[in-house]
Amino acid sequence: MTTLYRLLTEEDTSAFCHKVSKALARGWVLHGSPAYAFDAESGKMRCAQAVTKQVEADYAHEMKLGEQ
């Protein structure tokens, strides 16, 4: 059993909520609290949420985490 980790990020729009909701629907679990920060380069607020998932496979760098 392997624990996978992803950090989901997006501008502060409904797209971020949809991204997190999609991950949850695919079996990912929230890990910690969300983060919210100003992106000075774009001039917009950004959100981040870590998620984890247990999989029945050995970890490989080539894994496409979003497809797990």
Number of C-alpha atoms within 10 A of each C-alpha: 9 11 12 15 15 16 12 16 18 17 17 16 11 9 12 18 14 11 14 22 12 13 21 15 9 13 14 21 16 16 14 10 10 14 11 15 12 13 12 8 6 9 8 11 14 17 18 18 20 18 21 18 19 14 13 8 9 9 12 7 6 6 11 8 11 11 7 13
